[in-house]
Amino acid sequence: MIKLLWRTDVHLSDKTPTSRTDVWRDTVLNKLRHVGDLALKHKVDAVIDGGDFFDIKSPTRNSHSLVREVIDVHKEHYSCPVYANVGNHDCVYGDYSYLHQQPLGVLFSSGCFERLYDEHEAIFTVSSEDVFGFDTDTLKVRVVGVPYHGTEYDMERLKSIKKGDEDYLIVAAHLLASSKGGTMFEGEDIIKYSDLENLDPDVWMFG
C-alpha cells in the first residue's frame, strides 16, 4: 500500500489577519505539527502540499525566523518527505520564475521540501512478496504538480499529462475547479469537473 497525505493553502505569515483573534503564525505552525504527527501515526509515504504555503508574496515581509521555524517543525514532526507545489501567493506577481527569490525557494534549497511542479514529479513504488519472499507485484504511483500559471488556465497543459507505466496517476494542481466552472470574481478561471473526466489522471487534487 502507498499512503499519501494531502494538505494545501497553508498561507503562513508573520502577520495575523485582522479578522483573527489568535496569533496566526503560532496557530498555523501548530497545525503543521499536527499534520506531521498524523503522517507519522498513519505511516504515510509522503505529504503532498498543494501550494500557497506562504501568504504574503513579498519576500522581504516574511522573516528569517519564520522560515527557520518551518524548517524546525518539519525536522521534528515529519518522518516522511514533503512534496510542494507552487501557488500564486508563493511568488511575487504570481510568477514562479521568481521562486529563487522567495521563502519557498529557500525551503526547496534547504531540502525541507521536495519540488512538485513541471518536470519535478514524484514516483512511489511498493512491491508485494509471496510466501517464499519473492516479489510478485509492484504498485507504482506517479504524482504530477501543475503550479499556478495565471488567471487564464492552459487546458492543453492539463490534457498533455499522460499516463505511462504507473498504476495510478495523480495530479496536484494549484487551480480552481467546481461542478459548474466559470470564472471567479477576480476574473480567474474555474475549471469544470466534466472537462477533466476523460483525461488520463486517476485523481485530481486542487488547491
TORVO-482782 format. One record per residue: residue number from 1; x, y negated, z negated of N, C-alpha, C in turn; residue in one letter. Coordinates in nm, 4 decimals. Each point is the difference from the previous one (the first is absolute). Layout:
% residues N
<nuvo NUM,<X,Y,Z>,<X,Y,Z>,<X,Y,Z>,A>
...
% end
This chain:
% residues 207
<nuvo 1,<0.0835,0.1189,0.0000>,<-0.0835,-0.1189,0.0000>,<0.0877,-0.1249,0.0000>,M>
<nuvo 2,<-0.0426,-0.1004,0.0747>,<0.0662,-0.1302,0.0006>,<-0.0958,-0.1009,-0.0609>,I>
<nuvo 3,<0.0479,-0.0744,-0.0996>,<-0.0846,-0.0977,-0.0681>,<0.0558,-0.1407,0.0199>,K>
<nuvo 4,<-0.0857,-0.0913,0.0451>,<0.0362,-0.1394,0.0176>,<-0.0954,-0.0860,-0.0818>,L>
<nuvo 5,<0.0536,-0.1025,-0.0623>,<-0.0820,-0.0921,-0.0791>,<-0.0004,-0.1356,0.0701>,L>
<nuvo 6,<-0.1193,-0.0544,0.0227>,<-0.0173,-0.1251,0.0751>,<-0.0241,-0.1172,-0.0946>,W>
<nuvo 7,<0.0737,-0.1086,0.0233>,<-0.0275,-0.1270,-0.0673>,<0.0151,-0.1108,0.1046>,R>
<nuvo 8,<-0.0668,-0.1114,-0.0205>,<0.0112,-0.1078,0.0986>,<-0.0366,-0.1342,-0.0616>,T>
<nuvo 9,<0.0478,-0.1067,0.0640>,<-0.0330,-0.1382,-0.0361>,<0.0234,-0.0287,-0.1485>,D>
<nuvo 10,<0.1211,0.0245,-0.0434>,<0.0383,-0.0248,-0.1391>,<-0.0050,-0.1502,-0.0316>,V>
<nuvo 11,<0.0437,-0.0825,0.0930>,<-0.0020,-0.1470,-0.0135>,<0.0677,-0.0479,-0.1294>,H>
<nuvo 12,<0.1192,0.0514,-0.0223>,<0.0770,-0.0384,-0.1180>,<0.0503,-0.1432,0.0139>,L>
<nuvo 13,<-0.0031,-0.0742,-0.1107>,<0.0430,-0.1388,0.0027>,<0.0380,-0.0464,-0.1399>,S>
<nuvo 14,<0.0902,-0.0982,-0.0051>,<0.0301,-0.0663,-0.1271>,<-0.1163,-0.0882,-0.0439>,D>
<nuvo 15,<-0.0782,-0.0480,0.0948>,<-0.1078,-0.0947,-0.0266>,<-0.1310,0.0741,-0.0225>,K>
<nuvo 16,<-0.0675,-0.0303,-0.1079>,<-0.1300,0.0602,-0.0298>,<-0.1103,-0.0743,0.0746>,T>
<nuvo 17,<-0.0867,0.0704,0.0731>,<-0.1120,-0.0668,0.0677>,<-0.0859,-0.0771,-0.1001>,P>
<nuvo 18,<-0.0565,-0.1109,0.0439>,<-0.0762,-0.0870,-0.0906>,<-0.1221,0.0686,-0.0593>,T>
<nuvo 19,<-0.0523,0.1008,0.0674>,<-0.1202,0.0684,-0.0495>,<0.0305,0.1068,-0.1042>,S>
<nuvo 20,<0.1297,0.0256,-0.0254>,<0.0374,0.1040,-0.0946>,<0.0301,-0.0604,-0.1366>,R>
<nuvo 21,<-0.0303,0.0756,-0.1053>,<0.0306,-0.0435,-0.1365>,<0.1185,0.0758,-0.0588>,T>
<nuvo 22,<0.0488,0.1008,0.0721>,<0.1157,0.0770,-0.0466>,<0.1274,-0.0569,0.0626>,D>
<nuvo 23,<0.1116,0.0665,-0.0231>,<0.1252,-0.0336,0.0669>,<0.0139,0.0954,0.1185>,V>
<nuvo 24,<-0.0239,-0.0519,0.1188>,<-0.0103,0.0829,0.1211>,<0.1224,0.0886,0.0190>,W>
<nuvo 25,<0.1186,-0.0575,-0.0149>,<0.1247,0.0754,0.0172>,<0.0022,0.1229,-0.0898>,R>
<nuvo 26,<-0.0317,-0.0179,-0.1276>,<0.0034,0.1117,-0.0953>,<-0.1074,0.1037,0.0333>,D>
<nuvo 27,<-0.1182,-0.0474,0.0369>,<-0.1094,0.0915,0.0328>,<0.0352,0.0875,0.1190>,T>
<nuvo 28,<0.0544,-0.0616,0.1041>,<0.0325,0.0761,0.1213>,<0.1156,0.0967,-0.0259>,V>
<nuvo 29,<0.1018,-0.0431,-0.0722>,<0.1115,0.0899,-0.0307>,<-0.0473,0.1202,-0.0816>,L>
<nuvo 30,<-0.0939,-0.0220,-0.0916>,<-0.0573,0.1119,-0.0763>,<-0.0761,0.0954,0.0901>,N>
<nuvo 31,<-0.0707,-0.0554,0.0982>,<-0.0709,0.0864,0.0957>,<0.0980,0.0811,0.0840>,K>
<nuvo 32,<0.1118,-0.0608,0.0360>,<0.1026,0.0735,0.0743>,<0.0569,0.1135,-0.0840>,L>
<nuvo 33,<0.0194,-0.0252,-0.1296>,<0.0457,0.1068,-0.0893>,<-0.1023,0.1140,-0.0031>,R>
<nuvo 34,<-0.1275,-0.0374,-0.0047>,<-0.1061,0.1004,-0.0049>,<-0.0008,0.0859,0.1267>,H>
<nuvo 35,<0.0190,-0.0635,0.1152>,<0.0042,0.0755,0.1259>,<0.1173,0.0975,-0.0016>,V>
<nuvo 36,<0.1144,-0.0470,-0.0483>,<0.1156,0.0883,-0.0088>,<-0.0246,0.1175,-0.0936>,G>
<nuvo 37,<-0.0669,-0.0261,-0.1110>,<-0.0318,0.1077,-0.0944>,<-0.0983,0.1002,0.0619>,D>
<nuvo 38,<-0.0943,-0.0512,0.0790>,<-0.0932,0.0896,0.0707>,<0.0747,0.0867,0.1015>,L>
<nuvo 39,<0.0964,-0.0605,0.0678>,<0.0786,0.0752,0.0984>,<0.0752,0.1143,-0.0670>,A>
<nuvo 40,<0.0542,-0.0267,-0.1178>,<0.0707,0.1044,-0.0746>,<-0.0960,0.1072,-0.0484>,L>
<nuvo 41,<-0.1140,-0.0430,-0.0549>,<-0.0989,0.0938,-0.0528>,<-0.0477,0.0968,0.1071>,K>
<nuvo 42,<-0.0239,-0.0520,0.1198>,<-0.0548,0.0834,0.1077>,<0.1083,0.0555,0.0924>,H>
<nuvo 43,<0.1256,-0.0270,-0.0335>,<0.1141,0.0556,0.0736>,<-0.0094,-0.0299,0.1499>,K>
<nuvo 44,<-0.0198,-0.1273,0.0312>,<-0.0145,-0.0365,0.1404>,<0.1371,-0.0073,0.0674>,V>
<nuvo 45,<-0.0019,0.0149,0.1317>,<0.1239,-0.0031,0.0773>,<0.0459,-0.1422,0.0297>,D>
<nuvo 46,<-0.0964,-0.0927,0.0080>,<0.0345,-0.1389,0.0275>,<-0.1189,-0.0896,-0.0303>,A>
<nuvo 47,<0.0308,-0.1253,-0.0286>,<-0.1025,-0.1041,-0.0094>,<0.0068,-0.0814,0.1286>,V>
<nuvo 48,<-0.1140,-0.0225,0.0609>,<-0.0081,-0.0807,0.1213>,<-0.0587,-0.1358,-0.0366>,I>
<nuvo 49,<0.0722,-0.1062,0.0315>,<-0.0454,-0.1360,-0.0291>,<-0.0421,-0.0667,0.1302>,D>
<nuvo 50,<-0.1227,-0.0534,0.0022>,<-0.0582,-0.0501,0.1239>,<0.0388,-0.1399,0.0407>,G>
<nuvo 51,<0.0762,-0.0724,-0.0817>,<0.0407,-0.1350,0.0363>,<-0.0610,-0.1054,-0.0897>,G>
<nuvo 52,<0.0448,-0.1248,0.0185>,<-0.0340,-0.1105,-0.0906>,<0.0411,0.0344,-0.1428>,D>
<nuvo 53,<0.1217,0.0484,-0.0138>,<0.0489,0.0289,-0.1346>,<0.0187,-0.1302,-0.0772>,F>
<nuvo 54,<0.0510,-0.1016,0.0674>,<0.0125,-0.1329,-0.0605>,<-0.1158,-0.0872,0.0474>,F>
<nuvo 55,<-0.0327,-0.1002,-0.0791>,<-0.1137,-0.0856,0.0332>,<0.0422,-0.1294,0.0683>,D>
<nuvo 56,<0.1041,-0.0637,-0.0510>,<0.0412,-0.1305,0.0528>,<0.1075,0.0198,0.1062>,I>
<nuvo 57,<-0.0223,-0.0590,0.1169>,<0.0854,0.0285,0.1151>,<0.1379,-0.0640,-0.0093>,K>
<nuvo 58,<0.0096,-0.1150,-0.0657>,<0.1283,-0.0689,-0.0073>,<0.0964,0.0748,-0.0906>,S>
<nuvo 59,<0.1174,0.0404,0.0502>,<0.0929,0.0766,-0.0841>,<0.0505,-0.0790,-0.1199>,P>
<nuvo 60,<0.0035,-0.1327,0.0105>,<0.0509,-0.0814,-0.1102>,<-0.0980,-0.0086,-0.1164>,T>
<nuvo 61,<-0.1235,0.0460,0.0207>,<-0.1005,-0.0066,-0.1061>,<-0.0236,0.1362,-0.0657>,R>
<nuvo 62,<0.0910,0.0935,0.0253>,<0.0003,0.1297,-0.0683>,<0.1342,0.0126,-0.0715>,N>
<nuvo 63,<-0.0031,0.0057,-0.1315>,<0.1239,-0.0065,-0.0776>,<0.0838,0.1271,0.0131>,S>
<nuvo 64,<0.1304,-0.0178,-0.0255>,<0.0893,0.1163,-0.0026>,<-0.0420,0.0969,-0.1103>,H>
<nuvo 65,<-0.0462,-0.0534,-0.1110>,<-0.0391,0.0873,-0.1110>,<-0.1210,0.0845,0.0371>,S>
<nuvo 66,<-0.0892,-0.0535,0.0842>,<-0.1162,0.0772,0.0447>,<0.0445,0.1188,0.0839>,L>
<nuvo 67,<0.0903,-0.0260,0.0939>,<0.0507,0.1083,0.0852>,<0.0747,0.1032,-0.0848>,V>
<nuvo 68,<0.0780,-0.0486,-0.0965>,<0.0727,0.0929,-0.0875>,<-0.0960,0.0885,-0.0785>,R>
<nuvo 69,<-0.1082,-0.0583,-0.0510>,<-0.0971,0.0791,-0.0756>,<-0.0658,0.1060,0.0867>,E>
<nuvo 70,<-0.0261,-0.0339,0.1252>,<-0.0576,0.0992,0.0917>,<0.0941,0.1189,0.0148>,V>
<nuvo 71,<0.1276,-0.0289,0.0198>,<0.0990,0.1075,0.0142>,<0.0071,0.0833,-0.1277>,I>
<nuvo 72,<0.0011,-0.0664,-0.1152>,<0.0059,0.0724,-0.1278>,<-0.1224,0.0900,-0.0193>,D>
<nuvo 73,<-0.1190,-0.0521,0.0315>,<-0.1232,0.0792,-0.0142>,<0.0072,0.1256,0.0854>,V>
<nuvo 74,<0.0479,-0.0142,0.1221>,<0.0043,0.1165,0.0889>,<0.1090,0.0988,-0.0401>,H>
<nuvo 75,<0.1095,-0.0492,-0.0551>,<0.1040,0.0904,-0.0492>,<-0.0492,0.0812,-0.1192>,K>
<nuvo 76,<-0.0767,-0.0653,-0.0868>,<-0.0407,0.0622,-0.1262>,<-0.1264,0.0846,0.0115>,E>
<nuvo 77,<-0.0890,-0.0324,0.0938>,<-0.1311,0.0637,0.0014>,<-0.0310,0.0810,0.1261>,H>
<nuvo 78,<0.0864,-0.0050,0.0996>,<-0.0298,0.0705,0.1250>,<0.1000,0.1123,0.0214>,Y>
<nuvo 79,<-0.0516,0.1208,0.0066>,<0.0847,0.1170,0.0202>,<0.0048,0.0408,0.1466>,S>
<nuvo 80,<-0.0663,-0.0770,0.0869>,<-0.0060,0.0302,0.1430>,<0.0275,-0.1290,0.0776>,C>
<nuvo 81,<0.0317,0.0101,0.1270>,<0.0244,-0.1210,0.0794>,<-0.1282,-0.0786,0.0261>,P>
<nuvo 82,<0.0169,-0.1304,0.0241>,<-0.1102,-0.0870,0.0386>,<0.0269,-0.0487,0.1423>,V>
<nuvo 83,<-0.0938,0.0256,0.0891>,<0.0097,-0.0442,0.1389>,<-0.0925,-0.1198,0.0180>,Y>
<nuvo 84,<0.0565,-0.1141,0.0431>,<-0.0782,-0.1236,0.0033>,<-0.0142,-0.0557,0.1412>,A>
<nuvo 85,<-0.1217,-0.0415,0.0296>,<-0.0317,-0.0714,0.1232>,<0.0198,-0.1494,-0.0250>,N>
<nuvo 86,<-0.0185,-0.0817,0.1027>,<0.0187,-0.1445,-0.0112>,<-0.1321,-0.0707,0.0289>,V>
<nuvo 87,<-0.0453,-0.0811,-0.0967>,<-0.1243,-0.0740,0.0163>,<0.0242,-0.1458,0.0335>,G>
<nuvo 88,<-0.1066,-0.0720,0.0283>,<0.0114,-0.1414,0.0362>,<0.0496,-0.0861,-0.1156>,N>
<nuvo 89,<-0.0245,0.0406,-0.1242>,<0.0474,-0.0772,-0.1148>,<0.1461,0.0289,-0.0332>,H>
<nuvo 90,<0.0569,0.1010,0.0609>,<0.1372,0.0381,-0.0319>,<0.1039,-0.0858,0.0716>,D>
<nuvo 91,<-0.0413,-0.0759,0.1006>,<0.0945,-0.0770,0.0805>,<-0.0561,-0.1377,0.0339>,C>
<nuvo 92,<0.0888,-0.0987,0.0077>,<-0.0429,-0.1331,0.0417>,<-0.0585,0.0074,0.1404>,V>
<nuvo 93,<-0.1037,-0.0794,0.0211>,<-0.0734,-0.0055,0.1271>,<-0.0644,0.1343,0.0365>,Y>
<nuvo 94,<-0.0018,0.0951,-0.0940>,<-0.0518,0.1322,0.0312>,<0.0807,0.0700,0.1072>,G>
<nuvo 95,<0.1260,-0.0379,0.0150>,<0.0866,0.0494,0.1078>,<0.1109,0.0847,-0.0616>,D>
<nuvo 96,<-0.0033,0.1306,0.0243>,<0.0956,0.0866,-0.0681>,<0.1394,-0.0007,0.0618>,Y>
<nuvo 97,<0.0230,-0.0879,0.0989>,<0.1377,-0.0214,0.0438>,<0.0788,-0.0774,-0.1064>,S>
<nuvo 98,<-0.0727,-0.0609,-0.0959>,<0.0627,-0.0701,-0.1113>,<0.0193,0.0909,-0.1213>,Y>
<nuvo 99,<-0.0218,0.1280,0.0163>,<0.0022,0.0916,-0.1136>,<0.1331,-0.0011,-0.0745>,L>
<nuvo 100,<0.1096,-0.0180,0.0719>,<0.1321,0.0020,-0.0640>,<0.0182,-0.1146,-0.0988>,H>
<nuvo 101,<-0.0852,-0.1047,0.0095>,<0.0096,-0.1139,-0.0914>,<-0.0922,0.0141,-0.1209>,Q>
<nuvo 102,<-0.0835,0.1003,0.0001>,<-0.1096,0.0096,-0.0964>,<0.0327,0.0931,-0.1165>,Q>
<nuvo 103,<-0.0733,-0.0153,-0.1123>,<0.0174,0.0929,-0.1123>,<-0.0209,0.1464,0.0389>,P>
<nuvo 104,<-0.0962,0.0256,0.0907>,<-0.0229,0.1382,0.0421>,<0.1228,0.0553,0.0710>,L>
<nuvo 105,<0.0688,-0.0852,0.0758>,<0.1241,0.0425,0.0650>,<0.1058,0.0393,-0.1004>,G>
<nuvo 106,<0.0030,-0.0682,-0.1147>,<0.0937,0.0351,-0.1072>,<-0.0330,0.1385,-0.0554>,V>
<nuvo 107,<-0.1301,0.0274,-0.0170>,<-0.0405,0.1310,-0.0523>,<0.0371,0.1120,0.0965>,L>
<nuvo 108,<-0.0097,-0.0264,0.1308>,<0.0441,0.0990,0.0983>,<0.1510,0.0208,-0.0087>,F>
<nuvo 109,<0.0749,-0.1099,-0.0031>,<0.1463,0.0099,-0.0013>,<0.0524,0.0640,-0.1279>,S>
<nuvo 110,<-0.0720,-0.0194,-0.1097>,<0.0434,0.0569,-0.1279>,<-0.0251,0.1504,-0.0094>,S>
<nuvo 111,<-0.0843,0.0510,0.0905>,<-0.0380,0.1410,-0.0073>,<-0.1192,0.0248,-0.0886>,G>
<nuvo 112,<-0.0572,-0.1066,-0.0566>,<-0.1200,0.0144,-0.0833>,<-0.1166,0.0518,0.0845>,C>
<nuvo 113,<-0.0126,-0.0536,0.1218>,<-0.1041,0.0430,0.0943>,<0.0661,0.0550,0.1259>,F>
<nuvo 114,<-0.0660,0.0964,0.0609>,<0.0348,0.0452,0.1345>,<-0.0893,-0.0751,0.0995>,E>
<nuvo 115,<0.0499,-0.0245,0.1186>,<-0.0771,-0.0721,0.1010>,<-0.1035,0.0910,0.0647>,R>
<nuvo 116,<-0.1190,-0.0560,0.0265>,<-0.1054,0.0749,0.0685>,<-0.0711,-0.0934,0.0979>,L>
<nuvo 117,<0.0653,-0.0264,0.1098>,<-0.0589,-0.0825,0.1057>,<0.0805,0.0204,0.1279>,Y>
<nuvo 118,<-0.0700,-0.0151,0.1133>,<0.0625,0.0167,0.1312>,<0.0729,0.1341,0.0085>,D>
<nuvo 119,<0.1307,-0.0044,0.0301>,<0.0727,0.1260,0.0176>,<0.0330,0.0686,-0.1314>,E>
<nuvo 120,<-0.0234,-0.0673,-0.1108>,<0.0275,0.0583,-0.1319>,<-0.1213,0.0828,-0.0433>,H>
<nuvo 121,<0.0079,0.1287,0.0223>,<-0.1095,0.0918,-0.0330>,<0.0417,0.0916,-0.1139>,E>
<nuvo 122,<-0.0962,0.0652,-0.0591>,<0.0284,0.0944,-0.1076>,<-0.0498,0.1393,0.0408>,A>
<nuvo 123,<0.0834,0.0992,-0.0195>,<-0.0338,0.1390,0.0317>,<0.0096,0.0820,-0.1283>,I>
<nuvo 124,<-0.1039,0.0772,-0.0265>,<-0.0014,0.0868,-0.1174>,<-0.0265,0.1430,0.0466>,F>
<nuvo 125,<0.0785,0.0930,-0.0502>,<-0.0191,0.1404,0.0353>,<0.0061,0.0863,-0.1252>,T>
<nuvo 126,<-0.0708,0.1102,0.0046>,<0.0061,0.0977,-0.1082>,<-0.0236,0.1372,0.0612>,V>
<nuvo 127,<0.0758,0.0969,-0.0470>,<-0.0127,0.1362,0.0516>,<-0.0577,0.0909,-0.1065>,S>
<nuvo 128,<-0.0811,0.0938,0.0430>,<-0.0525,0.1005,-0.0919>,<0.0784,0.1294,0.0195>,S>
<nuvo 129,<0.0055,0.0809,-0.1027>,<0.0763,0.1246,0.0054>,<-0.0920,0.1201,-0.0186>,E>
<nuvo 130,<0.0359,0.1098,0.0640>,<-0.0759,0.1229,-0.0208>,<0.0529,0.0712,-0.1248>,D>
<nuvo 131,<-0.0509,0.1173,-0.0269>,<0.0363,0.0713,-0.1233>,<0.1467,0.0402,-0.0037>,V>
<nuvo 132,<0.0663,-0.0015,0.1191>,<0.1408,0.0370,0.0058>,<0.0912,-0.1229,-0.0044>,F>
<nuvo 133,<-0.0599,-0.1187,-0.0097>,<0.0798,-0.1218,-0.0087>,<0.0367,-0.0607,0.1330>,G>
<nuvo 134,<-0.0576,0.0523,0.1107>,<0.0294,-0.0561,0.1317>,<-0.0998,-0.1114,0.0330>,F>
<nuvo 135,<0.0501,-0.1082,0.0649>,<-0.0889,-0.1063,0.0442>,<-0.0987,0.0540,0.1021>,D>
<nuvo 136,<-0.1265,-0.0325,-0.0183>,<-0.1025,0.0469,0.0942>,<-0.0612,-0.1149,0.0797>,T>
<nuvo 137,<-0.0452,-0.1028,-0.0686>,<-0.0606,-0.1130,0.0678>,<0.0611,-0.1292,-0.0518>,D>
<nuvo 138,<0.0135,-0.0972,0.0871>,<0.0500,-0.1313,-0.0383>,<-0.1069,-0.1042,0.0284>,T>
<nuvo 139,<-0.0333,-0.0752,-0.1017>,<-0.0961,-0.1090,0.0145>,<0.0786,-0.1288,0.0216>,L>
<nuvo 140,<-0.0383,-0.0767,0.1019>,<0.0704,-0.1236,0.0330>,<-0.0991,-0.1154,0.0068>,K>
<nuvo 141,<0.0318,-0.1066,-0.0716>,<-0.0832,-0.1210,-0.0003>,<0.0863,-0.1180,0.0438>,V>
<nuvo 142,<-0.0491,-0.0764,0.0936>,<0.0710,-0.1196,0.0481>,<-0.0815,-0.1236,-0.0346>,R>
<nuvo 143,<0.0672,-0.0996,-0.0584>,<-0.0670,-0.1246,-0.0372>,<0.0624,-0.1147,0.0788>,V>
<nuvo 144,<-0.0840,-0.0741,0.0699>,<0.0427,-0.1126,0.0836>,<-0.0556,-0.1290,-0.0591>,V>
<nuvo 145,<0.0815,-0.1038,-0.0055>,<-0.0451,-0.1288,-0.0508>,<-0.0157,-0.1021,0.1116>,G>
<nuvo 146,<-0.1126,-0.0709,-0.0018>,<-0.0227,-0.1105,0.0938>,<-0.0047,-0.1286,-0.0819>,V>
<nuvo 147,<0.1003,-0.0882,0.0117>,<0.0024,-0.1214,-0.0808>,<-0.0997,-0.1029,0.0513>,P>
<nuvo 148,<-0.0245,-0.1007,-0.0817>,<-0.0810,-0.1125,0.0458>,<0.0708,-0.0640,0.1193>,Y>
<nuvo 149,<-0.0750,-0.0272,0.1061>,<0.0631,-0.0571,0.1192>,<-0.0850,-0.1098,0.0647>,H>
<nuvo 150,<-0.0759,-0.0717,-0.0830>,<-0.0769,-0.1124,0.0513>,<-0.1497,0.0192,-0.0178>,G>
<nuvo 151,<-0.0744,-0.1086,0.0198>,<-0.1453,0.0066,-0.0202>,<-0.0702,0.0763,0.1116>,T>
<nuvo 152,<0.0624,0.0082,0.1170>,<-0.0542,0.0798,0.1098>,<0.0793,0.1294,0.0075>,E>
<nuvo 153,<-0.0659,0.1100,-0.0332>,<0.0697,0.1273,-0.0074>,<0.0243,0.0578,0.1390>,Y>
<nuvo 154,<0.1116,0.0686,0.0122>,<0.0366,0.0664,0.1245>,<-0.0525,0.1436,-0.0042>,D>
<nuvo 155,<-0.1152,0.0216,0.0611>,<-0.0602,0.1338,-0.0014>,<0.0870,0.1019,0.0729>,M>
<nuvo 156,<0.0743,-0.0458,0.0999>,<0.0874,0.0933,0.0713>,<0.1079,0.0543,-0.0935>,E>
<nuvo 157,<0.0346,-0.0805,-0.0977>,<0.0985,0.0436,-0.0993>,<-0.0539,0.1189,-0.0785>,R>
<nuvo 158,<-0.1289,-0.0030,-0.0301>,<-0.0614,0.1106,-0.0736>,<-0.0219,0.1209,0.0914>,L>
<nuvo 159,<-0.0422,-0.0264,0.1218>,<-0.0251,0.1093,0.0941>,<0.1289,0.0737,0.0373>,K>
<nuvo 160,<0.1134,-0.0688,-0.0093>,<0.1271,0.0608,0.0411>,<0.0569,0.0953,-0.1051>,S>
<nuvo 161,<-0.0607,0.0041,-0.1183>,<0.0482,0.0914,-0.1042>,<-0.0534,0.1399,0.0295>,I>
<nuvo 162,<0.0879,0.0868,0.0430>,<-0.0403,0.1329,0.0456>,<0.0514,0.1085,-0.0942>,K>
<nuvo 163,<-0.0791,0.1014,-0.0126>,<0.0365,0.1128,-0.0846>,<0.1052,0.0851,0.0694>,K>
<nuvo 164,<0.0980,0.0443,-0.0772>,<0.1032,0.0874,0.0524>,<-0.0170,0.1402,-0.0537>,G>
<nuvo 165,<0.1062,0.0545,-0.0598>,<-0.0079,0.1372,-0.0503>,<-0.0451,0.0054,-0.1457>,D>
<nuvo 166,<-0.0349,-0.1159,-0.0574>,<-0.0458,-0.0014,-0.1392>,<-0.1410,0.0571,-0.0113>,E>
<nuvo 167,<-0.0316,0.0524,-0.1175>,<-0.1344,0.0518,-0.0247>,<-0.0991,-0.1129,-0.0249>,D>
<nuvo 168,<0.0474,-0.1040,-0.0689>,<-0.0865,-0.1141,-0.0292>,<0.0746,-0.1296,0.0294>,Y>
<nuvo 169,<-0.0693,-0.0909,0.0662>,<0.0542,-0.1316,0.0319>,<-0.0792,-0.1045,-0.0785>,L>
<nuvo 170,<0.0698,-0.0771,-0.0822>,<-0.0623,-0.1032,-0.0824>,<0.0537,-0.1359,0.0443>,I>
<nuvo 171,<-0.0899,-0.0964,0.0133>,<0.0413,-0.1365,0.0347>,<-0.0405,-0.0945,-0.1124>,V>
<nuvo 172,<0.0994,-0.0713,-0.0534>,<-0.0247,-0.1039,-0.0993>,<0.0150,-0.1337,0.0716>,A>
<nuvo 173,<-0.1095,-0.0734,0.0157>,<0.0011,-0.1232,0.0786>,<-0.0447,-0.1187,-0.0842>,A>
<nuvo 174,<0.0788,-0.1069,0.0053>,<-0.0401,-0.1213,-0.0725>,<-0.0919,-0.0808,0.0917>,H>
<nuvo 175,<-0.1212,0.0495,0.0115>,<-0.1021,-0.0578,0.0863>,<-0.1339,0.0079,-0.0709>,L>
<nuvo 176,<-0.0973,-0.0750,0.0516>,<-0.1365,0.0074,-0.0520>,<-0.0824,0.0939,0.0865>,L>
<nuvo 177,<-0.0850,0.0783,-0.0641>,<-0.0872,0.0920,0.0732>,<-0.1316,0.0145,-0.0748>,A>
<nuvo 178,<-0.1071,0.0248,0.0742>,<-0.1322,0.0191,-0.0608>,<-0.0878,0.0752,0.0974>,S>
<nuvo 179,<-0.1177,0.0384,-0.0452>,<-0.0930,0.0716,0.0876>,<-0.0551,-0.0903,0.1105>,S>
<nuvo 180,<-0.0086,-0.1297,-0.0283>,<-0.0581,-0.0927,0.0976>,<0.1034,-0.0685,0.0884>,K>
<nuvo 181,<0.1245,-0.0150,-0.0501>,<0.1011,-0.0700,0.0777>,<-0.0248,-0.1494,0.0006>,G>
<nuvo 182,<0.0520,-0.0685,0.1015>,<-0.0216,-0.1439,0.0136>,<0.1223,-0.0793,-0.0387>,G>
<nuvo 183,<-0.0213,-0.1164,-0.0638>,<0.1102,-0.0846,-0.0440>,<-0.0278,-0.0518,-0.1404>,T>
<nuvo 184,<0.1079,-0.0288,-0.0730>,<-0.0091,-0.0587,-0.1317>,<-0.0208,-0.1506,0.0145>,M>
<nuvo 185,<-0.0385,-0.0656,-0.1088>,<-0.0300,-0.1432,0.0076>,<0.1197,-0.0831,0.0439>,F>
<nuvo 186,<0.1216,0.0509,-0.0180>,<0.1193,-0.0716,0.0439>,<0.0364,0.0340,0.1442>,E>
<nuvo 187,<-0.0838,0.0761,0.0665>,<0.0234,0.0349,0.1390>,<0.0814,0.1254,0.0198>,G>
<nuvo 188,<0.0252,0.0746,-0.1082>,<0.0787,0.1226,0.0118>,<-0.0873,0.1157,0.0437>,E>
<nuvo 189,<0.0550,0.0814,0.0893>,<-0.0729,0.1161,0.0504>,<-0.0380,0.0960,-0.1118>,D>
<nuvo 190,<-0.1125,0.0673,0.0179>,<-0.0390,0.1129,-0.0835>,<-0.0270,0.1167,0.0940>,I>
<nuvo 191,<0.0796,0.1047,-0.0117>,<-0.0141,0.1155,0.0889>,<-0.1251,0.0786,-0.0365>,I>
<nuvo 192,<-0.0698,0.0458,0.0987>,<-0.1183,0.0823,-0.0216>,<0.0422,0.1468,-0.0141>,K>
<nuvo 193,<-0.0518,0.0649,-0.1017>,<0.0381,0.1401,-0.0239>,<-0.0193,0.0871,0.1244>,Y>
<nuvo 194,<-0.1077,-0.0232,0.0722>,<-0.0301,0.0846,0.1158>,<0.1039,-0.0137,0.1109>,S>
<nuvo 195,<0.0755,-0.1107,0.0000>,<0.1050,-0.0184,0.1002>,<0.1232,0.0846,-0.0302>,D>
<nuvo 196,<0.0027,0.0612,-0.1191>,<0.1159,0.0785,-0.0419>,<-0.0251,0.1500,-0.0013>,L>
<nuvo 197,<-0.1272,0.0393,0.0060>,<-0.0332,0.1407,-0.0258>,<0.0537,0.0964,0.1051>,E>
<nuvo 198,<0.0274,-0.0471,0.1206>,<0.0511,0.0900,0.1036>,<0.1508,-0.0114,0.0201>,N>
<nuvo 199,<0.0662,-0.0745,-0.0867>,<0.1447,-0.0107,0.0087>,<0.0666,0.1154,-0.0748>,L>
<nuvo 200,<0.1306,0.0150,0.0157>,<0.0724,0.1170,-0.0504>,<0.0078,0.0131,-0.1526>,D>
<nuvo 201,<0.0162,-0.1089,-0.0747>,<0.0194,0.0162,-0.1460>,<-0.1136,0.0744,-0.0694>,P>
<nuvo 202,<0.0380,0.0805,-0.0984>,<-0.0987,0.0735,-0.0793>,<-0.0532,-0.0853,-0.1136>,D>
<nuvo 203,<0.0840,-0.0906,-0.0500>,<-0.0391,-0.0860,-0.1133>,<0.0470,-0.1423,0.0285>,V>
<nuvo 204,<-0.0898,-0.0970,-0.0264>,<0.0365,-0.1418,0.0067>,<-0.0079,-0.0567,-0.1413>,W>
<nuvo 205,<0.1028,-0.0797,-0.0364>,<-0.0004,-0.0683,-0.1286>,<0.0204,-0.1485,0.0264>,M>
<nuvo 206,<-0.0954,-0.0815,-0.0425>,<0.0059,-0.1426,0.0280>,<0.0248,-0.0793,-0.1272>,F>
<nuvo 207,<0.0784,-0.1084,0.0120>,<0.0266,-0.0862,-0.1126>,<0.0155,-0.1434,0.0457>,G>
% end
